[in-house]
Amino acid sequence: MVIPARDDAPALERCLTALARQTLAPLEVVVVDNGSSDTTAQVARDHGARVVQEPRVGIPMAAAAGYDAARGEVIARLDADSVPSPDWVERIAAAMRDPQLEAVTGVGRFYELPRSGRAVAAVYLGLYYGLCYLALGHHALWGSSMAFRRVTWLAVRRAVHDDDAELHDDLDLAFALGPRRVVRLDRTLTVGVSARSLVGWGQLRRRFRRAFRTLSVNWEVARPWERWALRLRGAG
């Protein structure tokens, strides 16, 4: 279990509390402290998590450092503001019993919007997954709720851009996986997440800017039609 975090102690407290109530306990919890100036690292230690320091500020750097440090055969990933359902770990374990599956990703709801949080998240994630499927040739990954095999991470490690803070790390990893690996969207793999990343034009501009940058960097390696050709040849 890997959780990148920076100056996010209150949210991390909720996330780790939810992990402590899982029907199946994770093998380990690795919190990557990405240069925090608050009590993020102490909150992690208080909950028994292993803290990894990554001084280079940026989610791609922090996430990769956590994946490198993880010891389990399956590496699960949450964001600091994720609140996983009680059976989240158990459902990941069940999904990964399929030997063909290399990565799985889930869905969520915005817990700050009690009446519309599920519907708003469904629209947001529906657009994300739908558009990214066309760009990737397979399902995308969503960093707030996902998991993949350690051997898969080691196989694609060099293709991941962990030196650019202006990329979406989950989408970048999905590109690195390629269209021939099996990635599954599991709608029973649910988490609550904060809507803070969608509040304000500044946040939205940042997310779109990073999305386009992630696409452009990875399309230099293979264009969408080339990825789809690989996928279709693999299915033939």
C-alpha positions in Angstrom: 0.0 0.0 0.0 1.5 3.3 -1.1 0.2 6.8 -0.2 2.1 9.9 -1.5 1.4 12.9 0.7 2.5 16.5 1.2 1.2 18.8 3.9 -1.9 16.7 4.2 -2.0 15.5 7.8 -5.8 15.8 8.4 -6.8 14.0 5.2 -4.1 11.4 5.8 -5.5 10.8 9.3 -8.9 9.9 7.8 -7.3 7.7 5.1 -5.2 5.7 7.6 -8.1 5.3 10.0 -10.1 3.8 7.2 -7.3 1.5 6.3 -7.1 0.3 9.9 -10.8 -0.8 9.6 -10.3 -3.0 6.5 -11.8 -6.5 6.4 -8.4 -7.6 5.1 -5.4 -5.7 6.5 -2.8 -4.6 4.0 0.6 -6.2 4.2 2.2 -2.8 4.8 1.4 0.9 4.4 4.1 3.1 2.9 3.5 6.9 3.2 5.8 9.0 1.0 6.4 12.3 2.7 7.0 14.7 -0.2 8.7 17.5 1.7 5.9 18.3 4.1 6.1 21.1 6.6 3.2 19.9 8.7 2.7 16.7 10.8 2.1 14.4 7.8 5.1 12.1 8.6 4.1 12.0 12.3 0.5 11.1 11.5 1.8 8.2 9.3 4.1 6.9 12.1 1.4 7.2 14.7 -0.7 4.8 12.5 2.2 2.3 12.1 3.0 3.3 8.5 6.5 3.2 7.1 7.6 6.7 6.1 9.7 7.2 3.0 11.1 10.6 2.3 11.1 12.0 -1.2 12.5 15.6 -1.2 11.8 16.3 -4.9 8.3 17.9 -4.8 5.8 16.3 -7.2 3.4 13.5 -7.2 5.2 11.5 -9.9 8.4 11.6 -7.9 6.6 10.7 -4.6 4.5 7.9 -6.1 7.5 6.3 -7.9 9.6 6.4 -4.6 6.7 4.6 -2.8 6.4 1.9 -5.5 10.2 1.4 -5.4 10.0 1.0 -1.6 7.0 -1.3 -1.5 7.7 -5.0 -0.6 4.4 -6.8 -1.5 3.7 -8.7 -4.6 0.7 -6.3 -5.2 1.2 -2.6 -4.9 -2.0 -0.7 -4.0 -2.3 3.0 -4.2 -4.4 5.6 -2.5 -4.1 9.4 -2.3 -3.9 11.0 1.1 -7.5 12.3 0.7 -8.9 8.8 -0.2 -11.2 7.1 2.2 -11.4 3.4 1.1 -14.5 1.3 1.7 -14.1 -1.3 4.4 -13.6 -4.1 1.9 -11.3 -2.2 -0.5 -8.1 -4.2 0.2 -10.1 -7.5 0.2 -11.5 -6.7 -3.2 -8.1 -5.9 -4.6 -6.8 -9.2 -3.3 -9.7 -11.0 -5.0 -9.2 -9.3 -8.3 -5.5 -10.0 -8.4 -6.2 -13.8 -8.1 -6.7 -13.6 -11.8 -3.2 -14.3 -13.1 -3.9 -12.5 -16.4 -4.7 -9.2 -14.6 -1.8 -6.8 -14.2 -3.6 -3.7 -12.9 -7.0 -2.8 -11.5 -8.5 0.6 -10.9 -11.7 1.8 -9.2 -14.3 4.5 -8.8 -15.4 6.9 -6.0 -17.6 9.7 -4.7 -16.8 13.2 -3.5 -17.5 13.0 0.3 -17.7 16.8 0.6 -20.9 16.7 -1.6 -23.2 14.4 0.4 -26.2 14.8 -1.9 -24.5 14.9 -5.3 -21.0 13.5 -4.6 -21.6 10.1 -6.2 -23.3 11.6 -9.3 -20.6 14.3 -9.8 -17.8 11.7 -9.4 -19.6 9.4 -11.9 -19.6 12.2 -14.5 -16.0 13.2 -13.8 -14.6 9.7 -13.8 -16.8 8.6 -16.7 -15.3 11.4 -18.9 -11.8 10.6 -17.6 -12.0 6.9 -18.2 -13.8 7.2 -21.5 -11.4 9.8 -23.1 -8.3 8.1 -21.7 -9.5 4.7 -23.1 -9.4 6.2 -26.6 -6.0 7.7 -26.0 -4.5 4.6 -24.4 -6.1 1.7 -26.1 -7.0 0.3 -22.7 -8.3 1.4 -19.3 -6.6 4.3 -17.5 -5.5 4.2 -13.9 -7.0 6.5 -11.2 -4.4 7.2 -8.5 -7.1 7.6 -5.8 -8.0 3.9 -6.1 -5.7 1.4 -8.0 -3.4 -1.5 -7.7 -0.8 -3.4 -9.8 1.7 -6.2 -9.6 5.2 -5.4 -8.4 6.7 -7.4 -11.3 4.7 -5.2 -13.6 6.1 -2.1 -12.0 9.6 -3.4 -12.4 9.0 -4.2 -16.0 7.8 -0.7 -16.9 9.8 1.3 -14.4 12.1 2.9 -16.9 9.2 4.0 -19.1 7.7 6.0 -16.2 8.5 9.8 -16.1 9.3 10.3 -12.5 11.2 13.6 -13.1 8.4 15.8 -14.2 6.0 17.3 -11.6 3.7 18.6 -14.3 2.4 15.1 -15.3 -0.5 13.1 -14.0 1.4 10.2 -12.6 -1.5 7.7 -12.7 -2.1 8.4 -16.4 1.6 8.3 -17.2 1.9 4.8 -15.5 -1.1 3.7 -17.6 0.7 4.7 -20.7 3.8 2.8 -19.6 1.7 -0.3 -19.1 0.9 -0.4 -22.8 -2.2 -1.8 -24.6 -1.1 -5.4 -24.4 -1.3 -5.7 -20.6 -4.6 -6.4 -18.9 -6.0 -3.4 -17.0 -9.4 -3.7 -15.4 -11.9 -1.1 -14.2 -13.7 -2.5 -11.2 -16.7 -0.4 -10.2 -16.9 -2.2 -6.8 -13.5 -0.8 -5.8 -14.8 2.4 -4.2 -13.3 5.2 -2.2 -14.4 8.6 -1.0 -12.3 11.5 -2.2 -12.1 15.2 -1.7 -13.5 17.5 -4.4 -10.8 20.1 -3.7 -8.9 19.3 -7.0 -11.9 20.5 -9.0 -12.7 23.7 -7.0 -11.6 26.9 -8.7 -10.4 27.8 -12.2 -6.8 27.6 -11.1 -7.2 24.0 -10.1 -9.0 23.1 -13.2 -6.5 24.8 -15.4 -3.7 22.9 -13.7 -5.4 19.6 -14.1 -6.0 20.2 -17.8 -2.5 21.5 -18.4 -1.1 18.4 -16.8 -3.4 16.1 -18.7 -2.3 17.6 -22.1 1.3 17.4 -21.1 1.0 13.8 -20.0 -0.6 13.0 -23.4 2.0 14.9 -25.4 5.0 13.3 -23.6 3.6 9.8 -24.1 2.4 10.3 -27.6 6.0 11.0 -28.6 6.6 7.3 -27.8 3.4 5.9 -29.5 0.4 7.7 -31.1 -3.1 6.5 -30.2 -3.6 4.7 -33.5 -0.3 2.9 -33.0 -1.4 1.8 -29.5 -4.8 0.6 -30.9 -3.0 -1.3 -33.6 -1.0 -3.1 -31.0 -4.1 -3.9 -29.0 -6.0 -5.2 -32.0 -3.1 -7.3 -33.1 -2.8 -8.8 -29.7 -6.5 -9.6 -29.7 -6.4 -11.2 -33.1 
